[in-house]
Amino acid sequence: MKLRELAHSRTGDKGNTLNVSVICHDARHYDLLRKVLTSERVKAFLSDVVLGDVVRYELPRLAAFNFVLGRALGGGVTRSLALDAHGKSLSSALMDLEIDEEAGL
């Protein structure tokens, strides 16, 4: 299944760093996503765009995660020639990540 079936996302940017929050539709899915939605997996999935580190922050009381993606905006909003210099479309791209429910068991 796609990540979008279990969660939605919001983004924010500061300089060349992008924040992507992944918020579970239902708190019951938090543990599954905690196991399978790692920093390494997010970095690999977005490797064409994200050139820096990816750090995951867990927000269990909100059933959410915040990923901080370094060097993800082509130098920053005011310097980038990217079509989406704010990185908003990256959250939508991340929602296409395949989640294997069996892997979380």
N, C-alpha and C positions, 0 to 999 in steps of 0.2 A: 504494500500500500504506500501511497505518497504521504510525506510528512504533513501536508495540508489537511489530510483527513483526521489528524490527531491534534493539530495546533494551528495557530495563526502567528503572524509576525509583525513587528514594528521596527523601524530603523531610525538612526540618528547619526550625524556625522560631526566630526571636529577635525579640521585639518585633513590629514591623510589617513585618519582612523575612522572606521565605521563600526557602530554598535548595531547588532542585530539581536532583538529579543524574540524568543520563541516561547509562546504562551499556550499551554495545553487547553484544548476546548473543555476537557474533563480531567480533573485532578487524578483520576484513576490511571491516566496514561503517563504520569510524571515518572514513575519508576522505570518503565520501559524506555522512555526517551533518555533518562539519566544513564542507562546502560549503553544505548546504541548511538546516541547523538554526542559524540566526543569532539573535543577540539580538533583532533587529528582527522576525524572523518569530515568535519566541516571544511577544514583547510584543504583536504584532498578534493572535495567536491567543488570547491570554488577556486581551485589552484590556478586557473587561467587569469584570475583577477587579483586574488589576495596574494601578495608577495611577502608579507611579514608574518609575524606570529599570530596565532588565534588562541585567545584565552577564554575559557568558559567560566562563568559565575553561576552558581546554582541558587535559585530562589524557591525553595520547596514550599514555603507558606503561600506563595503565589502560583505554584505549579508552573514555574517558568524558568528560563535560562537567559542569560545575557552573554552574547559572544562579542568580544572585542577583536576586531580584525585590523591588524596593522598593515600599513602600506597597501591599502585597498582602493584608494580613490585617485590613482594616477597623479599623485603629488598634492592633492587637495582641491577643493571646489574651485578656488580662484586660479589654480594653475593647470588644471586638467583639461585636456581636449576630449575627454570621454563623453559619449552621448548622454550617460547618466552620471554626472559628476558627483551627485549626492549619494549614489549607491542604493537608491530606493528599490530598483529592480532586482538587486541581489537578494533581498528578502523573499521576493517572489520566486527567484531561481532556487533558493534553498528549500522552498516548500515542495519542489519537485524531487527531493531526495527520497529514495526508496527506503522504507522502514520494514524490516523483517521482524514480525512479531515473535517468531520462534527464536531469533537470536537473543532476545531479551530475557528468555527463560533461564 
